[in-house]
Amino acid sequence: MDPVKLHFDYRDIFRAPRMALSGKKIWTYVVGNLIGYIGYFILTNIALLTAGTSLAQSWDMFGLYPMLIGFGIPWYSFLIYGSAVLFALIMLTLSCSAVSRITYKQLKGNDFYSSGDAWAYIRKHWHPVVFTFLSIGLIIAFFILMALVFALLGKIPYIGELLFAIPYPLYFFGALFTVYSAVVLITAGIYIPVIVAAYEEDTMGTVFQSYVITWSQPWRVIAYHLILLPLFSLGSFIFYGFFQLSFEFVNHVFGYVMGGKLEKIVDAAVSAVCPPMFAYGSFGSLSATECVSSVILAFFFFLLMLAVIGYGLSILSVGETLMFIIFKNKSDGDNILERKDEEEIEEEDEENDLEELTETEASEQEKSPEELSSEDE
């Protein structure tokens, strides 16, 4: 299968909404965000419990979306809540990388690369996705710490003034690099999933690529996002509109037959999925079977909401993947779609090993009984 023919310029970004409209890309985001949400929900409720808020109180205040921001809580509760947010962000970033891997394979001409294949790749390469951002943050923290150390030395009488004045150029360029690294941190937050998925870099390689993109492609990063973000907004709005029309269509058809029973079930389900301030239904007047039905319906509504979010995120992931491929072609003259990736090399090695094994077995079968007996002796 041949790679997709790209223009390697801004025109390729317009492919993002169409390529993002893929069941396996959206499903990848649904799975990743669902796992992230479950972890966030459990850890946040644990944090609320340690802060003295019961599960019933948490449900009354927040419903399916508990949070601790704006509350005076113990430090250990806030630490647990921070881990909940971090877990959700990590799962989101890993999902981005998985969708970028699917997009990269699709652009290489492999339309059969599945969501399961992408997650298997991410399980092997999750380290750079998680630790690259931390590495750049540590670089910034190191320079800030060194600045504080030299600032303390500057307080030494007589010598301190000289220690500030004489190496001032070093301080200035160190500060300049720190500011530049802060910009790189923003760039890395966007392109880390793509670099790992499409370029198969480790943590240090991903850090290096983040610095390179920030230095060599700043105007393209800005200009291409001025194209991608409106496409993201428009595509998400249209996708949500179709879901809303389908929702209304089902309610009208079934409501015509089922009457008020359906309205109560749907209202209760929507109220469970929507944040409490937007809820408009109640479980109070439902029978036992209606209550169970509304819970099941709420679960499907929640998945549909994740699907809408997933399509919007998929547009961004596809767009960022296309951008990175364009950047590598512009800066290095490297069409990474023509390179053999890790999985293709492994498949070739397996095929070669199988061929060698087949040839060995064939040569053994061609030997005469006398030759075999002489070898045994």
C-alpha positions as CSV (number, residue, x, y, z in Angstrom):
1,M,0.0,0.0,0.0
2,D,1.4,3.4,-1.0
3,P,1.4,6.4,1.3
4,V,-1.2,9.2,0.8
5,K,0.0,11.9,-1.5
6,L,0.3,15.2,0.5
7,H,1.0,18.7,-0.6
8,F,3.2,19.2,2.5
9,D,1.8,22.7,3.1
10,Y,-1.3,24.3,4.7
11,R,-3.7,22.6,2.3
12,D,-3.1,19.3,4.0
13,I,-4.6,20.7,7.3
14,F,-8.0,20.8,5.6
15,R,-8.0,17.0,5.5
16,A,-8.3,16.9,9.4
17,P,-12.2,16.9,9.8
18,R,-12.7,14.2,7.1
19,M,-9.9,11.9,8.4
20,A,-11.0,12.5,12.0
21,L,-14.5,11.1,11.1
22,S,-13.4,7.6,11.8
23,G,-15.0,5.1,14.1
24,K,-11.7,3.7,15.4
25,K,-10.3,7.1,16.1
26,I,-13.4,8.3,18.0
27,W,-13.6,4.9,19.8
28,T,-10.0,5.3,20.9
29,Y,-10.8,8.6,22.5
30,V,-14.0,7.2,24.1
31,V,-12.0,4.3,25.7
32,G,-9.1,6.5,26.8
33,N,-11.3,9.3,28.2
34,L,-13.6,6.8,29.9
35,I,-10.7,5.2,31.7
36,G,-9.4,8.6,32.6
37,Y,-12.8,9.7,33.9
38,I,-13.3,6.5,36.0
39,G,-9.9,7.1,37.6
40,Y,-10.7,10.8,38.2
41,F,-14.1,10.0,39.6
42,I,-12.8,7.4,42.1
43,L,-9.8,9.4,43.3
44,T,-11.8,12.7,43.6
45,N,-14.5,11.0,45.7
46,I,-11.7,9.5,47.9
47,A,-10.3,13.1,48.3
48,L,-13.8,14.4,49.2
49,L,-14.2,11.6,51.8
50,T,-10.9,12.5,53.4
51,A,-12.1,16.1,53.5
52,G,-15.2,15.1,55.4
53,T,-17.7,15.1,52.5
54,S,-19.9,12.0,52.1
55,L,-20.7,10.3,48.8
56,A,-24.3,11.4,49.1
57,Q,-23.3,15.1,49.6
58,S,-20.8,14.8,46.7
59,W,-23.5,13.5,44.4
60,D,-26.0,16.2,45.4
61,M,-23.4,18.9,44.8
62,F,-21.5,17.6,41.7
63,G,-23.3,14.6,40.3
64,L,-21.0,12.7,37.9
65,Y,-18.4,15.6,37.9
66,P,-16.9,15.9,41.4
67,M,-14.3,18.6,42.0
68,L,-12.4,20.2,44.9
69,I,-11.4,23.6,43.4
70,G,-12.6,26.5,45.5
71,F,-12.9,24.4,48.7
72,G,-10.9,24.8,51.9
73,I,-9.6,21.2,52.2
74,P,-6.6,19.5,53.9
75,W,-3.4,19.3,52.0
76,Y,-3.6,15.5,51.7
77,S,-7.1,15.7,50.1
78,F,-5.8,18.2,47.6
79,L,-2.9,15.9,46.9
80,I,-5.3,13.0,46.1
81,Y,-7.3,15.4,43.9
82,G,-4.2,16.4,42.1
83,S,-3.4,12.8,41.3
84,A,-6.9,12.4,40.0
85,V,-6.4,15.3,37.6
86,L,-3.0,14.1,36.6
87,F,-4.3,10.6,35.8
88,A,-7.1,12.0,33.6
89,L,-4.5,14.2,31.8
90,I,-2.2,11.3,31.3
91,M,-5.0,9.1,29.8
92,L,-6.0,12.0,27.5
93,T,-2.4,12.4,26.3
94,L,-2.0,8.7,25.7
95,S,-5.3,8.7,23.8
96,C,-3.9,11.6,21.6
97,S,-0.8,9.5,20.9
98,A,-2.9,6.4,20.0
99,V,-5.0,8.4,17.5
100,S,-1.9,10.0,16.1
101,R,-0.5,6.5,15.5
102,I,-3.6,5.4,13.7
103,T,-3.5,8.6,11.6
104,Y,0.2,8.1,10.8
105,K,-0.5,4.5,9.7
106,Q,-3.5,5.6,7.6
107,L,-1.3,8.2,5.9
108,K,1.2,5.4,5.2
109,G,-1.5,3.5,3.4
110,N,-2.4,1.1,6.2
111,D,-6.2,1.4,6.6
112,F,-6.4,-1.8,8.6
113,Y,-4.4,-0.6,11.6
114,S,-6.8,-0.9,14.5
115,S,-7.4,0.9,17.8
116,G,-6.1,-2.2,19.5
117,D,-2.9,-2.1,17.5
118,A,-2.5,1.6,18.5
119,W,-3.0,0.9,22.2
120,A,-0.5,-2.0,22.0
121,Y,2.1,0.4,20.6
122,I,1.3,3.0,23.3
123,R,1.8,0.4,26.0
124,K,5.3,-0.1,24.7
125,H,6.1,3.6,24.3
126,W,4.2,5.4,27.1
127,H,7.4,6.6,28.9
128,P,8.2,9.4,26.5
129,V,4.6,10.5,26.3
130,V,4.5,10.9,30.1
131,F,8.0,12.0,31.0
132,T,9.0,14.4,28.2
133,F,6.8,17.2,29.6
134,L,8.3,16.5,33.0
135,S,11.9,16.6,31.6
136,I,11.4,20.0,30.0
137,G,9.8,21.2,33.3
138,L,12.9,20.0,35.2
139,I,15.2,21.9,32.7
140,I,13.3,25.1,33.5
141,A,13.3,24.3,37.2
142,F,17.0,23.8,37.2
143,F,17.8,27.2,35.6
144,I,15.4,28.9,38.0
145,L,17.1,27.1,41.0
146,M,20.6,28.1,39.7
147,A,19.4,31.7,39.4
148,L,18.2,31.6,43.0
149,V,21.6,30.2,44.1
150,F,23.5,32.9,42.3
151,A,21.1,35.5,43.7
152,L,21.9,34.4,47.2
153,L,25.6,34.6,46.5
154,G,25.0,38.2,45.4
155,K,24.1,39.0,49.0
156,I,27.7,38.4,50.1
157,P,29.2,41.8,51.1
158,Y,31.6,43.3,48.6
159,I,32.1,40.1,46.6
160,G,28.3,39.7,45.9
161,E,28.2,42.8,43.7
162,L,31.1,41.5,41.6
163,L,29.5,38.0,41.3
164,F,26.4,39.7,39.9
165,A,28.1,42.2,37.5
166,I,31.0,40.1,36.0
167,P,29.0,37.0,34.9
168,Y,25.9,39.0,34.0
169,P,26.0,37.9,30.3
170,L,25.7,34.3,31.5
171,Y,22.7,35.2,33.6
172,F,21.1,37.0,30.7
173,F,21.5,34.1,28.3
174,G,20.5,31.6,30.9
175,A,17.3,33.6,31.5
176,L,16.7,33.8,27.7
177,F,17.1,30.0,27.4
178,T,14.6,29.6,30.4
179,V,12.0,31.8,28.7
180,Y,12.6,29.9,25.4
181,S,12.2,26.6,27.3
182,A,8.9,27.8,28.7
183,V,7.7,28.3,25.1
184,V,9.0,24.9,24.2
185,L,6.9,23.5,27.1
186,I,3.8,24.8,25.4
187,T,4.9,23.4,22.0
188,A,5.7,20.0,23.7
189,G,2.3,19.8,25.2
190,I,0.9,19.9,21.6
191,Y,3.3,17.7,19.8
192,I,4.6,15.1,22.3
193,P,1.9,12.6,21.3
194,V,2.6,13.0,17.6
195,I,6.4,12.8,17.9
196,V,6.2,9.6,19.9
197,A,3.5,8.1,17.6
198,A,4.8,9.1,14.2
199,Y,8.6,9.5,14.7
200,E,9.0,6.8,17.4
201,E,11.3,8.9,19.6
202,D,12.3,8.2,23.2
203,T,12.1,10.8,25.9
204,M,15.4,12.6,25.0
205,G,14.6,12.5,21.3
206,T,11.1,13.9,22.0
207,V,12.6,16.7,24.1
208,F,15.0,17.5,21.2
209,Q,12.3,17.5,18.6
210,S,10.2,19.8,20.7
211,Y,13.0,22.3,20.8
212,V,13.6,22.0,17.1
213,I,10.0,22.6,16.2
214,T,9.8,25.7,18.4
215,W,13.0,27.1,16.9
216,S,12.5,26.2,13.2
217,Q,8.7,26.3,12.7
218,P,7.2,28.9,15.0
219,W,5.2,30.8,12.3
220,R,3.9,27.6,10.8
221,V,2.8,26.4,14.2
222,I,0.8,29.6,14.6
223,A,-0.5,29.9,11.0
224,Y,-1.6,26.2,10.8
225,H,-3.4,26.4,14.1
226,L,-5.3,29.5,12.7
227,I,-6.6,27.0,10.1
228,L,-7.0,24.0,12.4
229,L,-8.9,25.6,15.3
230,P,-11.8,27.0,13.2
231,L,-12.0,23.5,11.5
232,F,-12.2,22.0,15.0
233,S,-14.9,24.3,16.0
234,L,-17.0,23.9,12.9
235,G,-16.5,20.2,12.7
236,S,-17.4,19.6,16.3
237,F,-20.5,21.9,16.0
238,I,-21.8,20.0,12.9
239,F,-21.1,16.6,14.5
240,Y,-22.9,17.6,17.7
241,G,-25.8,18.9,15.6
242,F,-26.3,15.5,13.9
243,F,-26.2,13.8,17.3
244,Q,-28.8,16.4,18.6
245,L,-31.1,15.8,15.6
246,S,-30.9,12.1,16.1
247,F,-31.7,12.5,19.8
248,E,-34.7,14.6,19.0
249,F,-35.8,12.2,16.3
250,V,-35.8,9.2,18.6
251,N,-37.6,11.1,21.3
252,H,-40.3,12.3,19.0
253,V,-41.0,8.9,17.4
254,F,-40.9,6.9,20.6
255,G,-42.6,9.7,22.6
256,Y,-45.5,9.7,20.2
257,V,-46.2,6.1,21.3
258,M,-44.9,5.9,24.8
259,G,-46.1,9.3,25.9
260,G,-45.1,10.8,29.3
261,K,-43.3,7.6,30.4
262,L,-40.5,8.2,27.9
263,E,-40.2,11.9,28.8
264,K,-39.7,11.0,32.5
265,I,-37.0,8.3,31.7
266,V,-35.2,10.6,29.3
267,D,-35.3,13.6,31.6
268,A,-33.9,11.6,34.5
269,A,-31.1,10.1,32.3
270,V,-30.2,13.6,30.9
271,S,-30.2,15.0,34.5
272,A,-27.7,12.3,35.6
273,V,-25.3,13.0,32.7
274,C,-25.6,16.8,32.8
275,P,-23.9,18.8,35.6
276,P,-26.3,19.6,38.4
277,M,-26.7,23.2,37.4
278,F,-28.0,22.1,34.0
279,A,-30.2,19.2,35.2
280,Y,-33.9,19.4,34.7
281,G,-35.3,16.0,35.6
282,S,-35.7,13.9,38.7
283,F,-35.6,10.2,39.7
284,G,-38.2,10.8,42.4
285,S,-41.4,10.0,40.4
286,L,-40.0,6.9,38.5
287,S,-41.0,3.3,39.1
288,A,-38.3,0.7,39.7
289,T,-38.1,-0.4,36.0
290,E,-38.2,3.2,34.8
291,C,-35.4,4.0,37.2
292,V,-33.3,1.1,35.9
293,S,-34.0,2.1,32.3
294,S,-33.0,5.7,33.0
295,V,-29.7,4.5,34.5
296,I,-29.0,2.4,31.4
297,L,-30.0,5.3,29.2
298,A,-27.7,7.6,31.1
299,F,-24.8,5.3,30.5
300,F,-25.4,5.4,26.7
301,F,-25.9,9.2,26.8
302,F,-22.5,9.5,28.6
303,L,-20.8,7.4,25.9
304,L,-22.4,9.5,23.2
305,M,-21.1,12.7,24.9
306,L,-17.6,11.1,25.0
307,A,-18.0,10.4,21.3
308,V,-18.8,14.0,20.5
309,I,-15.8,15.1,22.5
310,G,-13.7,12.3,20.9
311,Y,-14.5,13.6,17.4
312,G,-13.4,17.1,18.3
313,L,-10.2,15.8,19.8
314,S,-9.7,13.6,16.8
315,I,-9.7,16.6,14.5
316,L,-7.0,18.1,16.6
317,S,-4.9,14.9,16.7
318,V,-5.1,14.4,13.0
319,G,-4.3,18.1,12.4
320,E,-1.3,18.0,14.7
321,T,0.0,14.8,13.0
322,L,-0.3,16.3,9.6
323,M,1.5,19.4,10.9
324,F,4.4,17.4,12.2
325,I,4.8,15.5,9.0
326,I,4.9,18.8,7.1
327,F,7.4,20.2,9.5
328,K,9.8,17.3,9.1
329,N,9.5,17.6,5.3
330,K,10.1,21.3,5.3
331,S,13.0,21.4,7.8
332,D,14.8,18.1,6.9
333,G,13.4,17.1,3.5
334,D,12.3,13.9,5.2
335,N,9.0,12.3,4.2
336,I,8.5,10.2,7.2
337,L,5.6,8.4,5.5
338,E,8.2,6.6,3.2
339,R,10.3,5.4,6.2
340,K,9.8,1.9,7.5
341,D,8.5,2.1,11.1
342,E,9.2,-0.1,14.0
343,E,6.3,-2.5,13.3
344,E,7.1,-2.9,9.6
345,I,10.7,-3.8,10.5
346,E,9.5,-6.3,13.0
347,E,7.1,-7.9,10.4
348,E,10.0,-8.1,7.9
349,D,12.2,-9.7,10.5
350,E,9.5,-12.3,11.3
351,E,9.0,-13.0,7.6
352,N,12.8,-13.4,7.1
353,D,13.0,-15.8,10.0
354,L,10.1,-17.8,8.7
355,E,11.7,-18.0,5.3
356,E,15.0,-19.2,6.8
357,L,13.2,-21.8,8.8
358,T,11.2,-23.0,5.7
359,E,14.4,-23.2,3.7
360,T,16.2,-25.2,6.5
361,E,13.3,-27.6,6.7
362,A,13.2,-28.0,2.9
363,S,16.9,-28.7,2.8
364,E,16.6,-31.3,5.5
365,Q,13.8,-33.1,3.6
366,E,15.9,-33.2,0.4
367,K,18.7,-35.1,2.1
368,S,19.0,-38.8,1.5
369,P,18.7,-41.4,4.3
370,E,22.5,-42.1,3.9
371,E,23.3,-38.4,4.5
372,L,21.0,-38.2,7.5
373,S,22.5,-41.4,9.1
374,S,26.0,-40.1,8.5
375,E,25.1,-36.8,10.3
376,D,23.7,-38.8,13.2
377,E,27.0,-40.7,13.5
